[in-house]
Protein backbone atom coordinates (compact mmCIF):
# COMPACT_ATOMS: atom_id res chain seq x y z
CA UNK A 1 0.00 0.00 0.00
CA UNK A 2 2.87 2.39 0.86
CA UNK A 3 4.42 1.75 -2.57
CA UNK A 4 1.24 2.94 -4.34
CA UNK A 5 0.54 5.88 -2.01
CA UNK A 6 3.98 7.52 -2.38
CA UNK A 7 3.85 7.83 -6.21
CA UNK A 8 0.23 8.96 -5.99
CA UNK A 9 1.09 11.70 -3.46
CA UNK A 10 4.08 12.80 -5.57
CA UNK A 11 1.93 12.93 -8.70
CA UNK A 12 -0.71 14.94 -6.87
CA UNK A 13 1.92 17.42 -5.60
CA UNK A 14 3.37 17.85 -9.11
CA UNK A 15 -0.10 18.36 -10.56
CA UNK A 16 -1.01 20.99 -7.93
CA UNK A 17 2.30 22.80 -8.47
CA UNK A 18 1.78 22.82 -12.24
CA UNK A 19 -1.78 24.13 -11.83
CA UNK A 20 -0.64 26.87 -9.46
CA UNK A 21 2.16 27.94 -11.82
CA UNK A 22 -0.23 27.94 -14.75
CA UNK A 23 -2.78 29.86 -12.70
CA UNK A 24 -0.12 32.43 -11.85
CA UNK A 25 0.70 32.81 -15.54
CA UNK A 26 -2.99 33.29 -16.31
CA UNK A 27 -3.27 35.92 -13.57
CA UNK A 28 -0.23 37.74 -14.96
CA UNK A 29 -1.66 37.60 -18.48
CA UNK A 30 -5.04 38.88 -17.26
CA UNK A 31 -3.39 41.67 -15.29
CA UNK A 32 -1.26 42.59 -18.27
CA UNK A 33 -4.30 42.64 -20.56
CA UNK A 34 -6.27 44.78 -18.11
CA UNK A 35 -3.36 47.19 -17.77
CA UNK A 36 -3.00 47.43 -21.54
CA UNK A 37 -6.71 48.14 -21.97
CA UNK A 38 -6.77 50.67 -19.15
CA UNK A 39 -3.52 52.37 -20.10
CA UNK A 40 -4.93 53.24 -23.51
CA UNK A 41 -7.55 55.40 -21.81
CA UNK A 42 -10.93 56.09 -23.30
CA UNK A 43 -14.30 55.14 -22.05
CA UNK A 44 -16.91 52.75 -23.33
CA UNK A 45 -16.06 53.67 -26.92
CA UNK A 46 -12.56 52.21 -26.47
CA UNK A 47 -13.90 48.69 -25.84
CA UNK A 48 -13.07 46.42 -28.76
CA UNK A 49 -15.80 43.89 -29.59
CA UNK A 50 -16.07 42.60 -33.12
CA UNK A 51 -18.53 39.80 -32.29
CA UNK A 52 -21.51 41.69 -30.86
CA UNK A 53 -24.05 43.86 -32.64
CA UNK A 54 -22.70 47.38 -33.18
CA UNK A 55 -23.82 50.29 -31.00
CA UNK A 56 -25.19 53.57 -32.42
CA UNK A 57 -21.74 55.18 -32.63
CA UNK A 58 -20.14 52.18 -34.35
CA UNK A 59 -22.95 52.10 -36.91
CA UNK A 60 -22.56 55.83 -37.64
CA UNK A 61 -18.78 55.48 -37.92
CA UNK A 62 -19.28 52.70 -40.48
CA UNK A 63 -21.67 54.79 -42.60
CA UNK A 64 -20.28 56.86 -45.47
CA UNK A 65 -23.44 58.98 -45.25
CA UNK A 66 -22.81 60.09 -41.65
CA UNK A 67 -19.22 61.38 -41.64
CA UNK A 68 -20.32 64.92 -40.72
CA UNK A 69 -22.41 63.60 -37.82
CA UNK A 70 -19.51 61.47 -36.56
CA UNK A 71 -17.16 64.47 -36.75
CA UNK A 72 -19.67 66.53 -34.76
CA UNK A 73 -20.18 63.81 -32.12
CA UNK A 74 -16.41 63.60 -31.66
CA UNK A 75 -16.04 67.40 -31.44
CA UNK A 76 -18.80 67.57 -28.80
CA UNK A 77 -17.11 64.71 -26.89
CA UNK A 78 -20.27 62.57 -26.93
CA UNK A 79 -18.75 59.36 -28.31
CA UNK A 80 -18.45 57.62 -24.93
CA UNK A 81 -21.92 58.66 -23.79
CA UNK A 82 -23.53 57.31 -26.97
CA UNK A 83 -21.46 54.12 -26.74
CA UNK A 84 -22.94 53.25 -23.33
CA UNK A 85 -25.77 50.79 -22.79
CA UNK A 86 -28.53 53.30 -23.47
CA UNK A 87 -31.10 52.58 -24.71
CA UNK A 88 -31.10 55.45 -27.18
CA UNK A 89 -33.17 56.50 -30.15
CA UNK A 90 -30.90 58.59 -32.37
CA UNK A 91 -32.28 60.72 -35.18
CA UNK A 92 -29.19 60.76 -37.40
CA UNK A 93 -28.95 63.44 -40.10
CA UNK A 94 -27.10 62.45 -43.26
CA UNK A 95 -24.22 64.44 -44.73
CA UNK A 96 -26.71 65.82 -47.28
CA UNK A 97 -28.89 67.06 -44.40
CA UNK A 98 -25.96 69.00 -42.95
CA UNK A 99 -25.22 70.38 -46.43
CA UNK A 100 -28.69 72.04 -46.42
CA UNK A 101 -27.64 74.28 -43.51
CA UNK A 102 -26.42 77.80 -44.33
CA UNK A 103 -22.79 77.92 -45.48
CA UNK A 104 -20.32 77.95 -42.60
CA UNK A 105 -22.80 76.66 -39.98
CA UNK A 106 -21.17 73.27 -39.48
CA UNK A 107 -17.63 74.68 -39.55
CA UNK A 108 -18.64 77.29 -36.99
CA UNK A 109 -20.20 74.70 -34.67
CA UNK A 110 -17.08 72.53 -34.83
CA UNK A 111 -14.95 75.28 -33.25
CA UNK A 112 -13.92 74.50 -29.65
CA UNK A 113 -15.66 77.60 -28.29
CA UNK A 114 -18.97 76.35 -29.76
CA UNK A 115 -18.75 72.90 -28.14
CA UNK A 116 -21.72 73.55 -25.80
CA UNK A 117 -23.94 74.75 -28.66
CA UNK A 118 -22.94 71.74 -30.75
CA UNK A 119 -23.64 69.34 -27.87
CA UNK A 120 -27.08 70.94 -27.37
CA UNK A 121 -27.96 70.43 -31.04
CA UNK A 122 -26.70 66.85 -31.07
CA UNK A 123 -28.52 66.00 -27.82
CA UNK A 124 -31.70 67.34 -29.45
CA UNK A 125 -31.33 64.38 -31.84
CA UNK A 126 -31.34 61.75 -29.04
CA UNK A 127 -34.17 60.27 -26.96
CA UNK A 128 -33.64 57.92 -24.04
CA UNK A 129 -35.49 54.70 -24.85
CA UNK A 130 -36.09 52.75 -28.02
CA UNK A 131 -38.79 54.11 -30.32
CA UNK A 132 -39.15 51.86 -33.34
CA UNK A 133 -40.73 53.33 -36.47
CA UNK A 134 -43.90 51.28 -36.00
CA UNK A 135 -44.29 52.75 -32.49
CA UNK A 136 -44.11 56.36 -33.65
CA UNK A 137 -47.52 58.02 -33.96
CA UNK A 138 -48.81 61.16 -35.62
CA UNK A 139 -48.70 64.00 -33.09
CA UNK A 140 -46.45 62.10 -30.66
CA UNK A 141 -44.03 64.21 -28.65
CA UNK A 142 -40.69 62.77 -27.52
CA UNK A 143 -38.48 64.25 -24.83
CA UNK A 144 -34.91 64.70 -25.97
CA UNK A 145 -31.68 64.47 -23.98
CA UNK A 146 -31.14 68.26 -24.16
CA UNK A 147 -34.47 68.83 -22.40
CA UNK A 148 -36.39 69.82 -25.54
CA UNK A 149 -39.17 67.94 -27.30
CA UNK A 150 -39.61 66.81 -30.88
CA UNK A 151 -42.93 66.07 -32.56
CA UNK A 152 -43.58 63.13 -34.86
CA UNK A 153 -46.02 63.52 -37.73
CA UNK A 154 -47.16 61.39 -40.65
CA UNK A 155 -47.40 62.97 -44.07
CA UNK A 156 -48.15 61.01 -47.23
CA UNK A 157 -47.36 57.78 -45.37
CA UNK A 158 -43.93 59.04 -44.28
CA UNK A 159 -42.77 59.73 -40.74
CA UNK A 160 -41.56 63.27 -40.19
CA UNK A 161 -39.73 64.85 -37.26
CA UNK A 162 -40.73 68.42 -36.39
CA UNK A 163 -42.38 68.66 -39.83
CA UNK A 164 -38.99 69.24 -41.47
CA UNK A 165 -37.04 65.96 -41.49
CA UNK A 166 -38.22 62.67 -42.97
CA UNK A 167 -37.20 59.34 -41.49
CA UNK A 168 -35.67 57.54 -44.48
CA UNK A 169 -34.37 54.40 -42.74
CA UNK A 170 -34.25 52.74 -39.33
CA UNK A 171 -31.30 50.67 -38.11
CA UNK A 172 -31.33 48.61 -34.90
CA UNK A 173 -28.25 48.87 -32.68
CA UNK A 174 -27.06 47.03 -29.58
CA UNK A 175 -27.90 50.07 -27.45
CA UNK A 176 -30.98 51.36 -29.24
CA UNK A 177 -32.07 52.36 -32.70
CA UNK A 178 -31.01 54.89 -35.32
CA UNK A 179 -33.55 56.68 -37.50
CA UNK A 180 -31.73 58.16 -40.48
CA UNK A 181 -33.23 61.57 -41.28
CA UNK A 182 -32.83 63.96 -44.20
CA UNK A 183 -32.74 67.16 -42.14
CA UNK A 184 -30.93 68.57 -39.13
CA UNK A 185 -33.14 69.23 -36.10
CA UNK A 186 -32.51 72.60 -34.52
CA UNK A 187 -33.72 73.06 -30.95
CA UNK A 188 -36.04 75.97 -30.28
CA UNK A 189 -34.36 79.06 -28.86
CA UNK A 190 -34.13 78.93 -25.08
CA UNK A 191 -36.05 81.61 -23.23
N, C-alpha and C positions, 0 to 999 in steps of 0.2 A: 504494500500500500504506500509506503514511504517513497518507493522508487517512482511511482506514478504521480504522487502529489508534488514532489519537488519540480519536475519539468512543467507541470501544470501551473504552479505558482510562478515560476520564472517566465513562462509564456504570458501569463496574465499581467505581470509587471511590465514586460516589454511592450505589450499591447497598450496598456494604460499610458506608459511613457510616450509612445508614438502618437497616441491620440492627443495627449496634452501638448506635445510639440506642434502637432498639426493645428490644434486649436489656437495656439499662440500665434502661429503664422497667419491663420485666418483673421484673428483679432488685429494683427498688425496691418494686414491687407485692408480690412474694413476701416481701420483708423486712418490709414493712408488715403483711401478713397474718400472718406468723409472730409479729411483735411483738404484734399484737392478740390472737391466740390465747393467747400466753404471758402477756400482761399480765393477762388475766382470771383467771389462777390455775387451780386445780383440777387434778386428775389425769386419769386415763383417763375418768372419768365426764363430764368437761367436753368431750370430743370430740363434735362434732356430725356425725352420719352418718344421714341419712334414707333412704339407699338400701339399706343392708345389713340383714341379719336382726338383730333386736334381741337384746341380751344379757340375762342374767337380771335385772339391775336394771331395765332399760328395760321389760321385760315386766311386772315387779311394779308399777312406777310406773304403767303403763297399765291395771292391773286395779283395778276398784272393790272387789273382794273382798280386797285385800291392803294397804289403806291403813295399818293398824296395823303390819304387817310393815315397810313402807317407812319409816314414822316411826321404828321401832326401829333399822333399819339405818342411817338417818341419824344418830340419836342416838349410836350406837356407833361412828360414823365408819368404816363398812365399805363405803360406796358405791364408792369407788375400787377397793378390793381385789376386790369382786365384779364390777366392770366390766372387769377385766383379762381376758386371753386364757383363763384357766382351764386345762383344762376343769373345770367344777364340776357336781355334782349337788346341787341345792338342794331340801330338803324344806320347802315354803313353807306355813305355817299360814294359814288364812283369818282374816278378822276374827272370824267366829263361833267359831273355835277359841280365839282370844285371849279372847273373851267368856266362855268356860267356866272361865277361871282365877279364883281367889278375887278378890273386889272389891278394888281398889287395887293389885293386883300389877303390872299394866302401868304404871300411873302411877308407882309406886315405882321400877320398873326404868328409867324414862325420866329420872330425876333424874341430874344430872351425877356425883354421888358414887357412883352405881351403874353407871357406864359399863362397868367391867371385868366385872361380873356379867352385864350385858346382852350384852356381846360374847361371853362364854363360852356363854351360852344360844344365841345366834344361830349361833355357830360349830359348835355341836352339831347344827345343821340342815344342815351343808354337808360334802360329801365331795369330795375331789379326784379327778377322773375323771368319766366319763359312764356312769351306770348306768341304762340304759333299763328300762322296766317289764318287758319280756319277758326281761331278763337277771337280774332279781331272783328269788332262790330261797328257798323255805321254809328257815328256820334260818340263812340267810346273815348274816354279821356284816360291817359296813362301818365302817372307821375314819373318824372325823370330824375336822374341822380343829382342834377344841379338844383333841384327844387322846383323846377318849372313843370308844366304839363304840355303834352301834345294831344292832338285830337285826330282820331282815325275817321275816315269817311270812305264811302264806296261811291265811285262814279264810273258809269259805263262798265260795271263788273270788275273794276280795278280798285285795289286798296290804295288810299292816299293818306299821307301824313301831313297834317296842318293845311290840307288843300293845295299844297305846292309840290310835294314829292310823291312819286308813285313807287310802290314796292314792286320791283321787277324780278326778284328771286328771293327765296328763303333757304338758308343753309343751316342745318343743325350742327351744333358744336358740343364738345364735352362739357362745357360750362354755360350752355345756353343756346341761343339761336341768333343768327344774323339775318336781317332783312336788308337786302341790297336796295338802295333807293337812288333815284335819279336827280335828287336835289339836296342841297345842304340846308339843314334846319337851323334857323337863327332864333335864339331865345328872345322873348319879348324884352324890351328895355325894362330894367329894374327901376322901381319908383323910389 
